[in-house]
Amino acid sequence: MEVHFTKHTKERMAERAISEKRILVALKKPTRVLKDDGRYLIKKLYKKKGKPRLLLIAIERTKQAMTVITVIDTSKVRKYL
């Protein structure tokens, strides 16, 4: 399945130092997935410099592709997981 990144997503990735590879791994092996009106919120728990982090990825999905709307990287794991 193809994965597309919006301009907004690419800007957030650059601003927050989130790699495309990290997003693709999260999409393939998410920790949790929430669905709401055809949109999905992908949550991926990982470690950065030995500390737990949570990657939040908002996507829209069709039969042919996924479009990543935005990404957030947070240390507030308990709050958002």
C-alpha positions as CSV (number, residue, x, y, z in Angstrom):
1,M,0.0,0.0,0.0
2,E,1.3,3.4,-0.9
3,V,1.9,6.0,1.8
4,H,1.6,9.7,1.0
5,F,2.8,12.6,3.1
6,T,1.0,16.0,3.1
7,K,3.0,19.2,2.9
8,H,2.0,19.8,6.5
9,T,3.3,16.4,7.6
10,K,6.6,16.9,5.9
11,E,7.0,20.3,7.7
12,R,6.2,18.6,11.1
13,M,8.6,15.8,10.4
14,A,11.4,18.3,9.7
15,E,10.4,20.5,12.7
16,R,10.2,17.5,15.1
17,A,13.1,15.4,13.6
18,I,10.9,12.5,12.8
19,S,12.1,10.3,10.0
20,E,10.0,8.7,7.3
21,K,11.4,5.3,8.3
22,R,10.1,5.8,11.9
23,I,6.7,6.6,10.6
24,L,6.6,3.6,8.2
25,V,7.6,1.2,11.0
26,A,4.9,2.7,13.2
27,L,2.3,2.2,10.5
28,K,3.3,-1.5,10.0
29,K,3.6,-2.3,13.8
30,P,1.5,0.2,15.8
31,T,1.1,-0.1,19.6
32,R,-2.6,1.1,19.3
33,V,-5.0,2.2,16.6
34,L,-8.1,4.4,17.0
35,K,-10.6,4.9,14.2
36,D,-13.0,7.8,13.8
37,D,-15.0,8.6,10.7
38,G,-12.6,7.1,8.2
39,R,-9.5,8.6,9.9
40,Y,-7.1,6.7,12.1
41,L,-4.9,7.7,14.9
42,I,-1.8,5.4,15.0
43,K,0.1,5.3,18.3
44,K,3.6,3.8,18.5
45,L,5.5,3.5,21.7
46,Y,9.3,3.6,21.3
47,K,12.5,4.6,23.2
48,K,14.7,7.6,22.4
49,K,18.0,7.9,24.3
50,G,16.6,5.3,26.7
51,K,13.5,7.2,27.5
52,P,9.9,6.2,26.5
53,R,8.4,8.2,23.7
54,L,5.1,8.1,21.9
55,L,4.6,8.8,18.2
56,L,1.1,9.9,17.2
57,I,0.2,9.7,13.5
58,A,-3.1,10.8,12.0
59,I,-3.9,9.2,8.7
60,E,-6.7,8.9,6.1
61,R,-6.9,5.6,4.4
62,T,-8.4,4.5,1.0
63,K,-8.3,1.1,-0.7
64,Q,-5.2,2.2,-2.6
65,A,-3.2,4.4,-0.2
66,M,-2.7,6.0,3.2
67,T,-2.2,9.7,3.6
68,V,-0.4,10.9,6.6
69,I,-2.1,14.1,7.9
70,T,0.2,15.0,10.8
71,V,2.7,13.5,13.2
72,I,3.5,14.3,16.8
73,D,6.3,12.9,19.0
74,T,5.7,13.3,22.7
75,S,7.2,12.2,26.1
76,K,3.7,12.3,27.7
77,V,3.2,8.6,27.2
78,R,0.7,8.0,30.0
79,K,-1.4,10.9,28.9
80,Y,-1.8,9.9,25.3
81,L,-1.4,6.1,25.3
